[in-house]
C-alpha cells in the first residue's frame, strides 16, 4: 500500500467513525475542495510574486494548513469516486506534455490551441 493509499484509508476511517460518509458525496466533496482552494488563494492573493516565494513563518504555516485541507478533500473525493489519483495525474501530465512540447513552449505562458475534435 502506498502512502497515498494509506492516507485515503485513514480519511475513509475518519469519516466512517463519525458517520460522515452520508455527507461525503462527490458534489459535497468537490464544493468543500473548492472552498479550501479559495482559502489557500486568499492567503496568497495580494502578495507580490517575490513575496509569494518567500513567505514569512506565520503565512507559511497558514498556507501549509490550507494545502493539507486541499489535499485531504482531493484524496477523499478521488477515493469516493474510485479514482486512482496518481494515475489520473500521470495521465494528465502525459497529455499536457504532448500539448505543450518543451521546444515550442519554453519560457512562454501562451495557451496551446484547442485540441482537434
C-alpha positions in Angstrom: 0.0 0.0 0.0 1.4 3.4 -1.0 1.5 6.4 1.4 -1.3 8.0 -0.6 -3.5 4.8 -0.3 -2.8 4.7 3.5 -3.8 8.3 3.8 -7.0 7.6 1.8 -7.8 4.7 4.1 -7.2 6.9 7.1 -9.6 9.6 5.7 -12.2 6.8 5.0 -11.9 5.6 8.6 -12.1 9.1 9.9 -15.4 9.7 8.0 -16.8 6.3 9.0 -16.1 6.8 12.7 -18.2 10.0 12.6 -20.9 8.6 10.2 -20.0 11.3 7.7 -20.0 9.1 4.6 -23.6 10.2 4.1 -22.3 13.7 3.6 -19.2 12.8 1.5 -20.9 12.8 -1.8 -18.9 13.8 -4.8 -20.8 17.1 -5.1 -20.2 18.0 -1.5 -16.6 17.0 -1.5 -16.0 19.0 -4.7 -17.7 22.0 -3.2 -15.6 21.7 0.0 -12.5 21.3 -2.1 -13.3 24.5 -4.0 -13.8 26.3 -0.7 -10.5 25.2 0.7 -8.7 26.2 -2.5 -10.4 29.6 -2.1 -8.9 29.8 1.4 -5.5 28.9 0.0 -5.8 31.6 -2.7 -6.8 34.2 -0.1 -3.5 33.6 1.8 -1.5 34.5 -1.4 -3.9 36.9 -3.2 -2.3 40.2 -2.5 1.3 39.2 -2.3 3.8 40.1 -5.0 5.4 37.2 -6.9 8.6 37.6 -4.8 6.6 37.7 -1.5 4.7 34.6 -2.5 8.1 32.8 -3.0 9.4 33.8 0.4 6.6 33.5 2.9 7.1 34.6 6.5 6.7 31.8 9.0 3.1 32.7 10.0 1.9 32.9 6.4 3.7 29.7 5.5 2.0 27.9 8.5 -1.4 29.1 7.2 -0.6 28.1 3.7 0.6 24.7 4.8 -2.6 24.1 6.8 -4.7 25.1 3.7 -2.6 22.8 1.5 -3.4 20.0 4.0 -7.1 20.8 3.7 -7.0 20.8 -0.1 -5.1 17.6 -0.2 -7.5 15.8 2.2 -10.6 16.8 0.3 -8.9 15.9 -3.1 -7.8 12.5 -1.8 -11.3 11.9 -0.2 -13.1 12.9 -3.4 -10.9 10.6 -5.5 -11.4 7.7 -3.0 -15.2 8.1 -3.0 -15.2 8.1 -6.9 -12.8 5.2 -7.1 -10.3 7.2 -9.0 -6.6 6.4 -8.7 -5.3 10.0 -8.1 -1.7 9.3 -9.1 -2.7 7.5 -12.3 -5.1 10.4 -13.1 -2.4 13.0 -12.5 0.1 11.0 -14.5 -2.3 10.6 -17.4 -3.0 14.3 -17.4 0.7 15.1 -17.4 1.2 12.8 -20.4 -1.5 14.8 -22.2 0.0 18.2 -21.2 3.5 17.1 -22.2 2.2 16.3 -25.7 0.1 19.5 -25.9 3.0 21.7 -24.7 6.2 20.4 -26.2 9.2 22.0 -24.4 10.9 23.2 -27.6 7.8 25.2 -28.6 6.7 26.5 -25.2 9.9 27.0 -23.2 9.6 30.3 -21.3 6.1 31.0 -22.7 2.8 31.3 -20.9 0.7 31.2 -24.0 -2.1 28.7 -24.3 -2.0 25.9 -26.8 -4.6 25.9 -29.5 -7.7 23.9 -28.7 -7.4 20.1 -29.3 -8.9 18.8 -32.5 -12.3 17.0 -32.1 
